[in-house]
Amino acid sequence: MPIVKAVNQAPQLDIIIDEEEMPDIEIVLEEDGSAVINMAQDDADEVDFYANLAEVIDEDDLSQIGMDVGAMFEADKSSRSDWEQMYSKGMDLLGLKIEERTKPFRGASGATHPMLTEAIVQFQAQAFKELMPAGGPVRTQVVGRETVEKTQQASRVQDFMNYQITSVMEEYTPEFDQLLFYTGYGGSSFKKVYYDRQLGRMVSKLCLADDVYIPYNGSSVMSQCPRITHRIAMDSNEFRKRIVAGEYLDVDVESQTISARHHANSRCCGQSHWCTAH
Protein backbone atom coordinates (compact mmCIF):
# COMPACT_ATOMS: atom_id res chain seq x y z
CA MET A 1 0.00 0.00 0.00
CA PRO A 2 1.56 3.28 -1.03
CA ILE A 3 2.28 5.97 1.62
CA VAL A 4 0.24 9.02 0.83
CA LYS A 5 1.34 11.27 3.72
CA ALA A 6 4.36 11.24 5.98
CA VAL A 7 3.67 10.74 9.66
CA ASN A 8 6.05 13.46 10.90
CA GLN A 9 6.28 16.32 8.51
CA ALA A 10 9.05 18.91 8.85
CA PRO A 11 7.72 22.27 10.02
CA GLN A 12 7.59 25.04 7.49
CA LEU A 13 9.88 27.94 8.33
CA ASP A 14 9.74 31.37 6.77
CA ILE A 15 13.31 32.69 6.51
CA ILE A 16 13.54 36.45 6.06
CA ILE A 17 16.95 37.84 5.07
CA ASP A 18 17.60 41.51 5.62
CA GLU A 19 19.54 42.62 2.57
CA GLU A 20 20.83 45.73 4.32
CA GLU A 21 22.69 43.65 6.95
CA MET A 22 24.18 41.21 4.47
CA PRO A 23 27.83 41.92 3.65
CA ASP A 24 29.03 42.24 0.08
CA ILE A 25 30.17 38.82 -1.10
CA GLU A 26 32.40 38.27 -4.13
CA ILE A 27 32.81 34.72 -5.51
CA VAL A 28 35.79 34.04 -7.78
CA LEU A 29 35.89 30.72 -9.64
CA GLU A 30 39.35 29.22 -10.06
CA GLU A 31 40.56 27.12 -13.00
CA ASP A 32 40.65 23.94 -10.90
CA GLY A 33 36.96 24.29 -10.09
CA SER A 34 37.42 25.73 -6.60
CA ALA A 35 35.92 29.01 -5.53
CA VAL A 36 37.29 31.89 -3.46
CA ILE A 37 34.76 33.84 -1.43
CA ASN A 38 35.69 37.42 -0.49
CA MET A 39 33.54 39.16 2.10
CA ALA A 40 33.69 42.91 2.56
CA GLN A 41 35.10 43.99 5.93
CA ASP A 42 33.75 46.66 8.18
CA ASP A 43 35.52 49.98 8.57
CA ALA A 44 36.53 49.02 12.11
CA ASP A 45 38.61 46.11 10.77
CA GLU A 46 40.55 48.49 8.53
CA VAL A 47 41.92 50.52 11.47
CA ASP A 48 45.65 50.04 11.92
CA PHE A 49 46.61 48.04 15.02
CA TYR A 50 48.88 50.86 16.29
CA ALA A 51 46.43 53.65 15.46
CA ASN A 52 45.27 56.15 18.07
CA LEU A 53 41.82 54.88 19.06
CA ALA A 54 40.83 58.35 20.23
CA GLU A 55 40.73 59.38 16.56
CA VAL A 56 38.36 56.53 15.68
CA ILE A 57 35.94 56.38 18.61
CA ASP A 58 32.77 58.45 18.40
CA GLU A 59 32.98 61.79 20.21
CA ASP A 60 30.07 60.98 22.54
CA ASP A 61 31.63 57.65 23.50
CA LEU A 62 35.01 59.35 23.90
CA SER A 63 33.51 61.96 26.23
CA GLN A 64 31.86 59.25 28.33
CA ILE A 65 35.12 57.31 28.56
CA GLY A 66 36.94 60.47 29.60
CA MET A 67 34.40 61.16 32.35
CA ASP A 68 34.59 57.58 33.62
CA VAL A 69 38.39 57.55 33.62
CA GLY A 70 38.53 60.93 35.34
CA ALA A 71 36.13 59.79 38.06
CA MET A 72 38.15 56.62 38.68
CA PHE A 73 41.37 58.65 38.86
CA GLU A 74 39.90 61.00 41.44
CA ALA A 75 38.71 57.99 43.45
CA ASP A 76 42.19 56.45 43.39
CA LYS A 77 43.72 59.79 44.37
CA SER A 78 41.40 60.37 47.32
CA SER A 79 41.81 56.78 48.58
CA ARG A 80 45.51 57.35 49.26
CA SER A 81 45.28 60.84 50.80
CA ASP A 82 46.69 59.58 54.12
CA TRP A 83 49.68 58.06 52.33
CA GLU A 84 50.33 61.30 50.44
CA GLN A 85 50.40 63.30 53.68
CA MET A 86 52.79 60.80 55.26
CA TYR A 87 54.99 60.84 52.14
CA SER A 88 55.14 64.63 52.17
CA LYS A 89 55.84 64.94 55.90
CA GLY A 90 58.63 62.38 55.62
CA MET A 91 60.59 64.83 53.46
CA ASP A 92 60.87 67.17 56.44
CA LEU A 93 62.62 64.41 58.42
CA LEU A 94 65.44 64.20 55.86
CA GLY A 95 66.80 67.58 56.92
CA LEU A 96 67.20 68.76 53.32
CA LYS A 97 64.86 71.72 53.65
CA ILE A 98 65.90 75.10 55.04
CA GLU A 99 63.26 76.42 57.42
CA GLU A 100 62.97 79.83 59.03
CA ARG A 101 61.96 79.12 62.61
CA THR A 102 59.93 81.48 64.75
CA LYS A 103 59.96 79.34 67.91
CA PRO A 104 61.21 79.74 70.56
CA PHE A 105 62.23 83.01 68.89
CA ARG A 106 62.55 84.36 65.32
CA GLY A 107 65.76 83.23 63.63
CA ALA A 108 66.34 80.28 65.94
CA SER A 109 68.51 77.48 64.61
CA GLY A 110 67.03 74.04 63.98
CA ALA A 111 68.61 70.60 63.76
CA THR A 112 67.40 67.37 62.17
CA HIS A 113 69.06 64.07 62.96
CA PRO A 114 70.66 62.68 59.75
CA MET A 115 69.99 59.01 60.60
CA LEU A 116 67.21 58.60 58.03
CA THR A 117 69.18 60.38 55.30
CA GLU A 118 72.30 58.33 56.00
CA ALA A 119 70.36 55.07 55.81
CA ILE A 120 68.82 56.06 52.46
CA VAL A 121 72.15 57.16 50.97
CA GLN A 122 73.89 53.97 52.11
CA PHE A 123 71.13 51.85 50.56
CA GLN A 124 71.37 53.90 47.36
CA ALA A 125 75.15 53.48 47.09
CA GLN A 126 75.21 49.74 47.80
CA ALA A 127 72.27 48.96 45.54
CA PHE A 128 73.72 51.03 42.68
CA LYS A 129 77.04 49.20 42.93
CA GLU A 130 75.31 45.81 42.72
CA LEU A 131 72.64 46.60 40.14
CA MET A 132 74.65 48.92 37.86
CA PRO A 133 78.20 47.57 37.47
CA ALA A 134 80.69 49.21 35.14
CA GLY A 135 80.13 46.67 32.37
CA GLY A 136 76.35 47.18 32.37
CA PRO A 137 73.42 45.61 34.20
CA VAL A 138 72.46 42.98 31.59
CA ARG A 139 73.56 39.37 32.02
CA THR A 140 72.45 36.55 29.73
CA GLN A 141 72.07 32.82 30.33
CA VAL A 142 71.57 30.05 27.83
CA VAL A 143 68.52 27.95 28.67
CA GLY A 144 68.77 24.30 27.71
CA ARG A 145 71.67 22.65 25.93
CA GLU A 146 74.56 25.02 25.39
CA THR A 147 76.17 25.19 21.99
CA VAL A 148 78.82 27.46 20.54
CA GLU A 149 76.22 29.29 18.44
CA LYS A 150 73.89 29.88 21.42
CA THR A 151 76.73 31.08 23.61
CA GLN A 152 77.94 33.52 20.98
CA GLN A 153 74.42 34.76 20.38
CA ALA A 154 73.88 35.32 24.12
CA SER A 155 77.14 37.25 24.28
CA ARG A 156 76.07 39.50 21.38
CA VAL A 157 72.68 40.16 23.00
CA GLN A 158 74.34 41.04 26.30
CA ASP A 159 76.83 43.42 24.67
CA PHE A 160 74.16 45.13 22.58
CA MET A 161 71.73 45.64 25.47
CA ASN A 162 74.47 46.98 27.74
CA TYR A 163 75.53 49.35 24.97
CA GLN A 164 71.95 50.58 24.58
CA ILE A 165 71.54 51.17 28.33
CA THR A 166 74.93 52.72 29.11
CA SER A 167 75.54 54.71 25.91
CA VAL A 168 72.39 55.26 23.86
CA MET A 169 69.86 55.72 26.69
CA GLU A 170 71.63 58.67 28.26
CA GLU A 171 69.01 59.16 30.97
CA TYR A 172 69.11 55.58 32.25
CA THR A 173 72.05 55.77 34.68
CA PRO A 174 71.30 59.12 36.42
CA GLU A 175 67.59 58.38 36.73
CA PHE A 176 68.30 54.88 37.99
CA ASP A 177 70.51 56.40 40.69
CA GLN A 178 67.69 58.77 41.61
CA LEU A 179 65.21 55.87 41.60
CA LEU A 180 67.23 54.05 44.25
CA PHE A 181 67.13 57.10 46.53
CA TYR A 182 63.35 57.39 46.35
CA THR A 183 62.98 53.62 46.73
CA GLY A 184 64.93 53.79 49.97
CA TYR A 185 62.81 56.71 51.13
CA GLY A 186 59.28 55.74 50.13
CA GLY A 187 59.61 52.03 49.40
CA SER A 188 58.42 52.21 45.78
CA SER A 189 59.59 53.76 42.53
CA PHE A 190 58.95 52.87 38.90
CA LYS A 191 60.64 53.04 35.52
CA LYS A 192 58.73 53.48 32.30
CA VAL A 193 60.54 52.08 29.26
CA TYR A 194 59.08 52.90 25.85
CA TYR A 195 59.97 54.05 22.34
CA ASP A 196 60.16 57.82 21.98
CA ARG A 197 59.22 58.98 18.49
CA GLN A 198 60.84 62.38 18.93
CA LEU A 199 64.22 60.95 19.94
CA GLY A 200 63.92 57.93 17.67
CA ARG A 201 65.08 55.48 20.34
CA MET A 202 64.06 53.66 23.50
CA VAL A 203 63.94 55.75 26.67
CA SER A 204 63.72 54.88 30.35
CA LYS A 205 61.88 57.46 32.45
CA LEU A 206 61.74 57.63 36.23
CA CYS A 207 58.22 57.57 37.67
CA LEU A 208 58.05 58.60 41.31
CA ALA A 209 55.56 56.92 43.61
CA ASP A 210 53.57 60.13 44.13
CA ASP A 211 53.02 60.37 40.35
CA VAL A 212 51.76 56.80 39.87
CA TYR A 213 48.17 56.09 40.95
CA ILE A 214 46.63 52.67 41.45
CA PRO A 215 43.59 51.60 43.50
CA TYR A 216 44.99 51.95 47.03
CA ASN A 217 42.89 49.09 48.43
CA GLY A 218 43.54 46.81 45.48
CA SER A 219 46.36 44.42 44.71
CA SER A 220 49.95 45.52 45.25
CA VAL A 221 50.97 43.50 42.17
CA MET A 222 51.05 45.94 39.27
CA SER A 223 50.03 43.36 36.66
CA GLN A 224 46.83 42.62 38.61
CA CYS A 225 45.73 46.25 39.05
CA PRO A 226 42.59 47.15 37.10
CA ARG A 227 44.11 50.52 36.17
CA ILE A 228 47.42 52.35 36.46
CA THR A 229 47.61 56.12 35.99
CA HIS A 230 50.85 58.04 35.49
CA ARG A 231 50.70 61.79 36.09
CA ILE A 232 53.07 63.55 33.69
CA ALA A 233 54.23 67.14 34.14
CA MET A 234 55.30 68.99 31.00
CA ASP A 235 55.46 72.52 29.67
CA SER A 236 53.25 73.82 26.89
CA ASN A 237 56.02 73.44 24.30
CA GLU A 238 56.47 69.75 25.06
CA PHE A 239 52.70 69.27 24.99
CA ARG A 240 52.50 70.88 21.55
CA LYS A 241 55.33 68.71 20.20
CA ARG A 242 53.51 65.57 21.29
CA ILE A 243 50.39 66.75 19.50
CA VAL A 244 52.39 67.26 16.30
CA ALA A 245 53.93 63.80 16.74
CA GLY A 246 50.42 62.30 16.92
CA GLU A 247 50.63 61.14 20.54
CA TYR A 248 47.89 63.52 21.77
CA LEU A 249 44.77 64.87 20.14
CA ASP A 250 44.77 68.52 19.13
CA VAL A 251 42.16 69.79 21.59
CA ASP A 252 41.73 73.04 23.45
CA VAL A 253 43.00 72.48 26.97
CA GLU A 254 43.45 76.13 27.94
CA SER A 255 39.97 76.46 29.47
CA GLN A 256 40.28 73.11 31.26
CA THR A 257 43.69 73.74 32.83
CA ILE A 258 43.73 77.51 33.35
CA SER A 259 43.18 77.22 37.11
CA ALA A 260 45.86 74.56 37.45
CA ARG A 261 48.34 76.57 35.39
CA HIS A 262 48.16 79.49 37.83
CA HIS A 263 49.22 77.17 40.64
CA ALA A 264 51.78 75.19 38.63
CA ASN A 265 53.79 78.07 37.10
CA SER A 266 52.46 77.62 33.58
CA ARG A 267 52.88 73.84 33.67
CA CYS A 268 50.14 71.55 32.45
CA CYS A 269 49.57 68.03 33.76
CA GLY A 270 48.24 65.09 31.80
CA GLN A 271 47.48 61.49 32.58
CA SER A 272 48.76 58.58 30.53
CA HIS A 273 47.07 55.30 31.37
CA TRP A 274 49.05 52.11 31.27
CA CYS A 275 47.45 48.94 30.16
CA THR A 276 48.23 45.62 31.89
CA ALA A 277 50.98 47.65 29.50
CA HIS A 278 51.25 52.12 26.39
C-alpha positions in Angstrom: 0.0 0.0 0.0 1.6 3.3 -1.0 2.3 6.0 1.6 0.2 9.0 0.8 1.3 11.3 3.7 4.4 11.2 6.0 3.7 10.7 9.7 6.0 13.5 10.9 6.3 16.3 8.5 9.1 18.9 8.9 7.7 22.3 10.0 7.6 25.0 7.5 9.9 27.9 8.3 9.7 31.4 6.8 13.3 32.7 6.5 13.5 36.4 6.1 16.9 37.8 5.1 17.6 41.5 5.6 19.5 42.6 2.6 20.8 45.7 4.3 22.7 43.6 6.9 24.2 41.2 4.5 27.8 41.9 3.6 29.0 42.2 0.1 30.2 38.8 -1.1 32.4 38.3 -4.1 32.8 34.7 -5.5 35.8 34.0 -7.8 35.9 30.7 -9.6 39.4 29.2 -10.1 40.6 27.1 -13.0 40.7 23.9 -10.9 37.0 24.3 -10.1 37.4 25.7 -6.6 35.9 29.0 -5.5 37.3 31.9 -3.5 34.8 33.8 -1.4 35.7 37.4 -0.5 33.5 39.2 2.1 33.7 42.9 2.6 35.1 44.0 5.9 33.7 46.7 8.2 35.5 50.0 8.6 36.5 49.0 12.1 38.6 46.1 10.8 40.5 48.5 8.5 41.9 50.5 11.5 45.7 50.0 11.9 46.6 48.0 15.0 48.9 50.9 16.3 46.4 53.6 15.5 45.3 56.2 18.1 41.8 54.9 19.1 40.8 58.4 20.2 40.7 59.4 16.6 38.4 56.5 15.7 35.9 56.4 18.6 32.8 58.4 18.4 33.0 61.8 20.2 30.1 61.0 22.5 31.6 57.6 23.5 35.0 59.3 23.9 33.5 62.0 26.2 31.9 59.3 28.3 35.1 57.3 28.6 36.9 60.5 29.6 34.4 61.2 32.3 34.6 57.6 33.6 38.4 57.6 33.6 38.5 60.9 35.3 36.1 59.8 38.1 38.1 56.6 38.7 41.4 58.6 38.9 39.9 61.0 41.4 38.7 58.0 43.5 42.2 56.4 43.4 43.7 59.8 44.4 41.4 60.4 47.3 41.8 56.8 48.6 45.5 57.4 49.3 45.3 60.8 50.8 46.7 59.6 54.1 49.7 58.1 52.3 50.3 61.3 50.4 50.4 63.3 53.7 52.8 60.8 55.3 55.0 60.8 52.1 55.1 64.6 52.2 55.8 64.9 55.9 58.6 62.4 55.6 60.6 64.8 53.5 60.9 67.2 56.4 62.6 64.4 58.4 65.4 64.2 55.9 66.8 67.6 56.9 67.2 68.8 53.3 64.9 71.7 53.7 65.9 75.1 55.0 63.3 76.4 57.4 63.0 79.8 59.0 62.0 79.1 62.6 59.9 81.5 64.8 60.0 79.3 67.9 61.2 79.7 70.6 62.2 83.0 68.9 62.6 84.4 65.3 65.8 83.2 63.6 66.3 80.3 65.9 68.5 77.5 64.6 67.0 74.0 64.0 68.6 70.6 63.8 67.4 67.4 62.2 69.1 64.1 63.0 70.7 62.7 59.7 70.0 59.0 60.6 67.2 58.6 58.0 69.2 60.4 55.3 72.3 58.3 56.0 70.4 55.1 55.8 68.8 56.1 52.5 72.2 57.2 51.0 73.9 54.0 52.1 71.1 51.9 50.6 71.4 53.9 47.4 75.1 53.5 47.1 75.2 49.7 47.8 72.3 49.0 45.5 73.7 51.0 42.7 77.0 49.2 42.9 75.3 45.8 42.7 72.6 46.6 40.1 74.7 48.9 37.9 78.2 47.6 37.5 80.7 49.2 35.1 80.1 46.7 32.4 76.4 47.2 32.4 73.4 45.6 34.2 72.5 43.0 31.6 73.6 39.4 32.0 72.4 36.5 29.7 72.1 32.8 30.3 71.6 30.0 27.8 68.5 27.9 28.7 68.8 24.3 27.7 71.7 22.6 25.9 74.6 25.0 25.4 76.2 25.2 22.0 78.8 27.5 20.5 76.2 29.3 18.4 73.9 29.9 21.4 76.7 31.1 23.6 77.9 33.5 21.0 74.4 34.8 20.4 73.9 35.3 24.1 77.1 37.3 24.3 76.1 39.5 21.4 72.7 40.2 23.0 74.3 41.0 26.3 76.8 43.4 24.7 74.2 45.1 22.6 71.7 45.6 25.5 74.5 47.0 27.7 75.5 49.4 25.0 72.0 50.6 24.6 71.5 51.2 28.3 74.9 52.7 29.1 75.5 54.7 25.9 72.4 55.3 23.9 69.9 55.7 26.7 71.6 58.7 28.3 69.0 59.2 31.0 69.1 55.6 32.2 72.0 55.8 34.7 71.3 59.1 36.4 67.6 58.4 36.7 68.3 54.9 38.0 70.5 56.4 40.7 67.7 58.8 41.6 65.2 55.9 41.6 67.2 54.1 44.2 67.1 57.1 46.5 63.3 57.4 46.4 63.0 53.6 46.7 64.9 53.8 50.0 62.8 56.7 51.1 59.3 55.7 50.1 59.6 52.0 49.4 58.4 52.2 45.8 59.6 53.8 42.5 59.0 52.9 38.9 60.6 53.0 35.5 58.7 53.5 32.3 60.5 52.1 29.3 59.1 52.9 25.8 60.0 54.1 22.3 60.2 57.8 22.0 59.2 59.0 18.5 60.8 62.4 18.9 64.2 60.9 19.9 63.9 57.9 17.7 65.1 55.5 20.3 64.1 53.7 23.5 63.9 55.7 26.7 63.7 54.9 30.4 61.9 57.5 32.5 61.7 57.6 36.2 58.2 57.6 37.7 58.0 58.6 41.3 55.6 56.9 43.6 53.6 60.1 44.1 53.0 60.4 40.4 51.8 56.8 39.9 48.2 56.1 40.9 46.6 52.7 41.5 43.6 51.6 43.5 45.0 52.0 47.0 42.9 49.1 48.4 43.5 46.8 45.5 46.4 44.4 44.7 50.0 45.5 45.2 51.0 43.5 42.2 51.0 45.9 39.3 50.0 43.4 36.7 46.8 42.6 38.6 45.7 46.2 39.1 42.6 47.1 37.1 44.1 50.5 36.2 47.4 52.4 36.5 47.6 56.1 36.0 50.8 58.0 35.5 50.7 61.8 36.1 53.1 63.5 33.7 54.2 67.1 34.1 55.3 69.0 31.0 55.5 72.5 29.7 53.3 73.8 26.9 56.0 73.4 24.3 56.5 69.7 25.1 52.7 69.3 25.0 52.5 70.9 21.6 55.3 68.7 20.2 53.5 65.6 21.3 50.4 66.8 19.5 52.4 67.3 16.3 53.9 63.8 16.7 50.4 62.3 16.9 50.6 61.1 20.5 47.9 63.5 21.8 44.8 64.9 20.1 44.8 68.5 19.1 42.2 69.8 21.6 41.7 73.0 23.4 43.0 72.5 27.0 43.4 76.1 27.9 40.0 76.5 29.5 40.3 73.1 31.3 43.7 73.7 32.8 43.7 77.5 33.3 43.2 77.2 37.1 45.9 74.6 37.5 48.3 76.6 35.4 48.2 79.5 37.8 49.2 77.2 40.6 51.8 75.2 38.6 53.8 78.1 37.1 52.5 77.6 33.6 52.9 73.8 33.7 50.1 71.5 32.4 49.6 68.0 33.8 48.2 65.1 31.8 47.5 61.5 32.6 48.8 58.6 30.5 47.1 55.3 31.4 49.1 52.1 31.3 47.4 48.9 30.2 48.2 45.6 31.9 51.0 47.7 29.5 51.2 52.1 26.4 
